[in-house]
């Protein structure tokens, strides 16, 4: 989605929090410079109103920078990087020191597709919030410094200070989880197939609704790597792959987990991206997250396969373009 490259999406924004500057140079109001997403998925709109285009979603616990405020709308930049407007109720405003403390704190990441934070360690107790895959919460500890656990639940703190309980099997320690990520072909494909059947949502980048580049970004995020938000930006990451042979049924240049880009073959403009899963097939978000064949003789042939432009291999080439960043190295997730 948003396939043209715009100056609004400046890749060095990955490093806006490096050193945690005291203020944003672009700040035009008295809005605090930092915040943390406090909804399961905060809807980022192109203009400050509910009837405006959805451009992106930011997950719970994501650190963002704030550059403007209009009424109850905040203009934020997420780690993708993507700049758009969100309702202020979905952002916990933070000082520079509070951001630093959040990044230093013990946190957990949601590994379930979808779950809830409850007031008590009981599914029949009132719900505090919903929570989707990839969302981040603070970890509550007892007087002994150990994580609070009760009846199969883990004590958590939301970015806005609310406390509750989440099922232990739905969350993992963030640092341990990040350190365990391995960007392999099998892991990329396994994660991609997890989303099959989910509806297409323009601007969607979370469980429940995904667009094409939202799917690819989510898949790599859950494997520990941040990709830029849009297909046209992702098309500049990793190593280029010549896919001309694919049109003749030769898939030898491709490896499982490669990104495949489609668009206008005359202009080269990228309009779509999918993930190759082997055997001449890919998973992608088009009308719905689905698996399609690139072979015209197959019943599940992708109707726009003829618009294939090229591929990009991310695994093993993560640093070939500055638009990618490991979560463990990103100042939006961990202190430098």
Long-range contacts (C-beta under 8 A, 24 or more apart in sequence): 1-55, 1-202, 1-203, 1-211, 1-212, 1-213, 1-214, 1-230, 1-231, 2-55, 2-229, 2-230, 2-232, 3-230, 3-231, 3-232, 3-263, 3-269, 3-270, 3-271, 4-232, 4-269, 5-230, 5-232, 5-233, 8-83, 9-80, 9-81, 9-82, 9-83, 9-228, 9-229, 9-230, 9-233, 10-81, 11-81, 11-228, 11-233, 11-322, 11-323, 12-322, 13-65, 13-77, 13-81, 13-83, 14-79, 14-81, 14-226, 14-322, 14-323, 14-325, 14-330, 14-331, 14-332, 15-331, 16-65, 16-77, 16-81, 16-331, 17-63, 17-65, 17-99, 17-331, 17-332, 18-331, 18-336, 19-336, 20-96, 20-99, 20-100, 20-331, 22-96, 24-65, 24-66, 24-67, 26-67, 27-66, 27-67, 27-68, 28-67, 28-68, 29-68, 29-69, 30-69, 31-66, 31-67, 31-68, 31-69, 31-74, 32-66, 32-93, 32-94, 32-95, 33-65, 33-66, 33-96, 34-63, 34-64, 34-65, 34-66, 34-93, 34-94, 34-95, 34-96, 34-98, 34-99, 35-63, 35-64, 35-65, 35-66, 35-74, 35-76, 35-91, 35-92, 35-93, 35-94, 36-61, 36-62, 36-63, 36-64, 36-91, 36-92, 36-94, 36-99, 36-102, 36-159, 36-160, 37-61, 37-62, 37-64, 37-90, 37-91, 37-92, 37-159, 38-90, 38-91, 38-92, 38-158, 38-159, 38-160, 39-89, 39-90, 39-129, 40-129, 40-130, 40-131, 40-132, 40-135, 40-206, 41-132, 41-135, 41-205, 41-206, 41-207, 41-208, 42-86, 42-87, 42-90, 42-91, 43-86, 43-87, 43-90, 43-203, 44-76, 44-78, 44-82, 44-84, 44-85, 44-86, 44-203, 45-84, 45-85, 45-86, 46-84, 46-85, 47-85, 48-73, 48-75, 48-85, 49-73, 52-85, 53-202, 53-203, 54-201, 54-202, 54-203, 54-204, 55-82, 55-84, 55-203, 56-80, 56-82, 56-84, 56-203, 56-205, 56-214, 56-229, 57-203, 57-204, 57-205, 57-206, 57-214, 58-86, 58-205, 59-132, 59-134, 59-135, 59-136, 59-206, 60-110, 60-129, 60-131, 60-132, 60-135, 60-136, 60-137, 60-158, 60-159, 61-107, 61-109, 61-135, 61-136, 61-137, 61-159, 62-136, 62-332, 63-99, 63-102, 63-103, 63-332, 63-333, 64-91, 64-332, 66-91, 66-93, 78-229, 79-226, 79-325, 79-330, 79-332, 79-333, 80-217, 80-226, 80-227, 80-228, 80-229, 81-228, 81-229, 82-229, 92-158, 92-159, 92-160, 92-161, 94-159, 100-335, 102-138, 102-159, 103-331, 103-333, 103-334, 103-335, 104-335, 105-138, 105-139, 106-138, 106-139, 106-141, 106-147, 106-173, 106-174, 106-175, 107-136, 107-137, 107-138, 107-139, 107-173, 107-174, 107-175, 108-136, 108-137, 108-138, 108-139, 108-154, 108-156, 108-166, 108-171, 108-172, 108-173, 108-174, 109-134, 109-135, 109-136, 109-171, 109-172, 109-174, 109-177, 110-134, 110-135, 110-136, 110-137, 110-166, 110-170, 110-171, 111-170, 111-171, 111-172, 111-177, 112-167, 112-169, 112-170, 112-171, 113-194, 113-207, 114-207, 114-208, 115-166, 115-167, 115-170, 116-166, 117-156, 117-158, 117-162, 117-164, 117-165, 117-166, 118-153, 118-164, 118-165, 118-166, 119-164, 119-165, 120-165, 121-150, 121-151, 121-152, 121-153, 121-165, 122-151, 122-153, 122-165, 128-158, 128-162, 128-163, 128-164, 129-158, 129-162, 129-164, 131-166, 131-170, 132-206, 132-207, 132-208, 133-206, 133-207, 133-218, 133-222, 134-206, 134-207, 134-218, 134-221, 134-222, 136-174, 136-333, 137-166, 137-171, 139-173, 178-224, 178-327, 178-328, 178-333, 178-334, 179-328, 181-223, 181-224, 181-225, 181-327, 182-223, 182-224, 183-220, 183-223, 183-224, 183-225, 183-314, 183-315, 183-318, 184-257, 184-315, 185-255, 185-256, 185-257, 185-315, 186-256, 187-223, 188-219, 188-220, 188-223, 188-256, 188-257, 188-275, 188-315, 189-256, 189-257, 189-275, 189-277, 189-278, 189-283, 191-218, 191-219, 191-222, 191-223, 192-219, 192-275, 192-277, 192-283, 193-277, 193-283, 193-291, 195-219, 195-283, 195-285, 195-289, 196-283, 196-289, 196-290, 196-291, 197-288, 197-289, 197-290, 198-285, 198-288, 198-289, 199-288, 199-289, 200-285, 200-286, 200-287, 200-288, 200-289, 204-285, 205-229, 210-285, 210-289, 211-285, 212-272, 212-273, 212-274, 212-284, 212-285, 212-286, 213-273, 214-285, 215-275, 215-283, 215-284, 215-285, 215-289, 216-259, 216-273, 216-274, 216-275, 219-275, 220-314, 221-327, 224-326, 224-327, 224-328, 225-314, 225-318, 225-324, 225-325, 225-326, 225-327, 226-324, 226-325, 226-326, 226-327, 226-330, 227-314, 227-323, 227-324, 228-323, 228-324, 231-261, 231-270, 231-271, 231-272, 231-273, 232-269, 232-270, 233-323, 234-259, 234-261, 234-273, 234-312, 234-323, 235-259, 235-261, 235-270, 235-273, 235-309, 235-310, 235-312, 236-312, 236-321, 236-323, 237-312, 237-314, 237-320, 237-321, 237-323, 237-324, 238-312, 238-313, 238-314, 238-315, 238-317, 238-318, 238-320, 238-321, 238-324, 239-312, 239-313, 239-316, 239-317, 239-320, 240-310, 240-311, 240-312, 241-310, 241-311, 241-312, 241-313, 242-310, 242-311, 243-308, 243-309, 243-310, 243-311, 246-280, 246-294, 246-308, 247-306, 247-308, 249-280, 249-295, 251-279, 251-280, 251-294, 253-311, 254-311, 255-313, 255-315, 257-313, 257-314, 257-315, 258-311, 258-312, 258-313, 258-314, 259-311, 259-312, 259-313, 259-314, 260-284, 260-308, 260-311, 261-308, 261-309, 261-310, 261-311, 261-312, 262-304, 262-305, 262-307, 262-308, 262-309, 263-307, 263-309, 264-307, 265-307, 265-309, 268-309, 270-309, 271-307, 272-304, 272-307, 274-302, 276-311
